[in-house]
Amino acid sequence: MQDSEGEAGRYRIISIKEPFPLVCAWFISGLRICFLNTVERLRKEVSRVIVGQEKVLEKLAAALFAGGHVLLVGVPGLAKTLMVKTLAKALGLSFSRIQFTPDLMPTDIIGTDILEDDPETGRKTFRFHKGPLFANVILADEINRTPPKTQSALLEAMQELSVTAGGKTYHLEPPFFVLATQNPIEQEGTYPLPEAQLDRFAFQLNLDYPDEQEEREIVERTTSGPLPEPEPVLNRDEIMAARDQILSMPVPPHVHSYAVRLARATRPSDGASDLVKKYVLWGAGPRASQWLTLGAKALSWLRGDPVPTTNHMREIAHDVLRHRIILNFHAEADGITVDSLIDELLRRVPVEP
């Protein structure tokens, strides 16, 4: 890091890796903070392993840089595990994968106290053995297949950045990023996440099948030798610095207003539209407004835009709202889905108040 003087005032350049184009610059309290862009290199490193899914990867990065967690929903075989593992390596972060099963216990993911002999004193002592939760990036595979008490242990770590074992609290090192997967096809023998726990996830990203050209490239890559290993382009300190920059980005008042109005439009209250009153049982809470704003800020930062706009917000509206809206039986009977309802709300809610 180096400080310099210039005509525009004192500025600081945070150098990540040379050479890359400067894309991000804005004024905060007279201090011009510029980041050398590594986003393009991050995309290139991930694309060496993963074919397609560019928008999903961009939103995963946006959630991570904004400090949120993501729920991934998709059928088996869409490279969810490989995608998350590759992203963690490219970001220079530690990675753990936890396969959630009906017999998984909280101590299996948190860790447990082990009785050991102390070679110096000859006495037996307990030592805490950390579980797979002590990593920067966690892939919680099929989170809805484990009982609620194990789900709650993970949710506590997501919210508090700490875990409790044996009456002691252990803090997790930031950044702590959880990506939980769910299979939308097979629901028998599962434990659906309660709405209060779903609300802890910033985004729900739905993965679809690759197109024909992408699938052909996938087959060619995976049947002709081992996949390349991505090189890390960032480290922990740079990611935390990026988070500070995203939080410090100014947001125009009309963008704040749009986030609040869009979230409130999903609630079947007295001032709601007839569509919402007819089909919605519960609407999105205040966290939706928060993540519409934070997600738009992170997306604009990744693209080098100076401030978030309502267009950024509209891009992530489905991802922020779809797991926070509960439809009633009228919607199911009429074939109304959450995504189609959000489409209609985006058409009806004006950008300007």
Secondary structure as UniProt FT lines:
FT   STRAND          2..6
FT   TURN            7..8
FT   STRAND          9..14
FT   STRAND          22..28
FT   TURN            29..30
FT   STRAND          31..36
FT   HELIX           39..47
FT   TURN            48..49
FT   HELIX           54..66
FT   STRAND          70..73
FT   TURN            76..77
FT   HELIX           80..90
FT   TURN            91..92
FT   STRAND          95..99
FT   TURN            102..103
FT   HELIX           106..110
FT   STRAND          111..117
FT   TURN            119..121
FT   STRAND          124..130
FT   TURN            132..133
FT   STRAND          137..141
FT   HELIX           143..145
FT   HELIX           148..160
FT   STRAND          162..165
FT   TURN            166..167
FT   STRAND          168..171
FT   STRAND          177..182
FT   TURN            188..189
FT   HELIX           195..198
FT   TURN            199..200
FT   STRAND          203..206
FT   HELIX           212..222
FT   HELIX           236..248
FT   HELIX           253..264
FT   TURN            265..266
FT   TURN            270..271
FT   HELIX           274..279
FT   STRAND          280..282
FT   HELIX           286..302
FT   TURN            303..304
FT   HELIX           310..321
FT   TURN            322..324
FT   STRAND          326..327
FT   HELIX           329..333
FT   TURN            334..335
FT   HELIX           338..348
//
